Amino acid sequence: MRHRMDGRRFNRPGDQRKALYRTLIRSLLLQEHIQTTEAKAKEVQGMTERMITYGKKGTLHDRRIALTHLPDKDVVAKVFDDLSKRYAQRSGGYTRVLKLGPRTGDGARMAIVELV
């Protein structure tokens, strides 16, 4: 039983799941919207908002924490320099998930994740 176990596993080992999250978060922060499955979108939404919150705090410690979660200096610089100023007056809710129809190949429920 999975009582009190949070997070989705996606039938992958932990390192592959972590790499999947990193690439999805990186793409979302660079392009500001991505299309993926609904489950992956919901899972990545909270992680992306946490990264933007680190950027809003703006300390060196938060930058180093962000680099451990997302080891791409260009993306972290964009979060700390651009996105933190854009969302300075907003206290959360930086992303939105828009549900689409099913994917034609396998019928998976698709969604778009975008920065507000």
C-alpha positions in Angstrom: 0.0 0.0 0.0 1.1 3.5 -0.8 -0.2 5.3 2.2 1.3 8.8 2.7 3.7 8.3 -0.3 3.7 11.4 -2.4 4.9 11.8 -6.0 4.5 9.8 -9.1 6.9 7.1 -10.1 6.3 6.8 -13.8 7.6 3.2 -13.8 11.2 4.5 -13.9 14.2 4.1 -11.6 14.9 7.1 -9.4 17.8 8.5 -11.4 15.9 8.4 -14.6 12.9 10.1 -13.0 15.2 12.8 -11.6 16.7 13.3 -15.1 13.2 13.5 -16.5 12.2 16.2 -14.0 15.3 18.2 -14.7 14.8 18.2 -18.4 11.1 19.2 -18.1 11.9 22.0 -15.7 14.7 23.3 -17.8 12.5 23.3 -20.9 9.7 25.0 -19.1 11.9 27.7 -17.7 13.7 28.4 -21.0 10.7 28.2 -23.4 8.1 29.3 -20.8 5.6 26.6 -22.0 5.8 22.9 -22.8 3.4 20.2 -23.8 3.6 16.9 -21.9 1.3 14.4 -20.3 -1.0 15.6 -17.6 0.7 13.5 -14.8 4.1 14.9 -15.7 2.7 18.4 -15.9 1.3 18.2 -12.5 4.5 16.7 -11.0 6.7 19.4 -12.6 4.5 22.3 -11.7 5.4 22.3 -8.0 9.1 21.9 -8.7 9.2 24.8 -11.1 7.4 27.0 -8.7 9.9 26.1 -6.0 12.7 27.2 -8.4 11.1 30.5 -9.0 10.7 31.0 -5.2 14.4 30.4 -4.8 15.0 33.1 -7.4 12.8 35.5 -5.6 14.7 35.1 -2.4 17.9 35.7 -4.4 20.5 34.8 -1.8 23.7 32.9 -2.7 22.5 29.9 -0.7 19.3 29.8 -2.7 21.2 30.0 -5.9 23.4 27.1 -4.9 20.3 25.1 -3.9 18.8 25.8 -7.3 22.0 24.7 -9.0 21.9 21.4 -7.2 18.3 20.8 -8.5 19.0 22.1 -12.0 22.7 22.2 -12.9 22.4 24.6 -15.8 23.9 28.0 -15.0 22.0 29.7 -17.9 18.6 28.6 -16.7 19.4 29.5 -13.1 20.6 32.9 -14.2 17.3 33.4 -16.1 15.3 32.5 -13.0 17.3 34.7 -10.6 17.6 37.7 -13.0 14.5 37.8 -15.2 11.7 35.6 -13.7 12.3 36.8 -10.1 11.6 40.4 -11.2 8.6 39.4 -13.2 7.0 37.6 -10.3 8.2 39.9 -7.5 4.7 41.0 -6.6 3.1 37.6 -6.9 3.0 35.2 -3.9 2.8 31.9 -5.7 1.0 30.4 -8.6 3.6 31.1 -11.2 2.6 28.2 -13.5 -0.7 27.0 -15.0 -1.7 23.6 -16.4 -4.1 23.6 -19.3 -5.6 20.2 -20.1 -5.7 19.1 -23.7 -7.4 16.1 -25.4 -5.9 12.6 -25.5 -2.8 11.9 -27.5 -3.5 10.2 -30.8 -0.9 7.4 -30.4 -1.7 5.9 -27.1 -4.6 8.0 -25.7 -2.6 9.5 -22.9 -4.1 12.7 -21.4 -2.0 15.7 -22.6 -1.5 19.1 -21.0 0.3 22.3 -21.5 2.3 23.8 -18.6 3.1 27.5 -19.0 4.4 30.3 -16.9 1.7 32.8 -16.0 
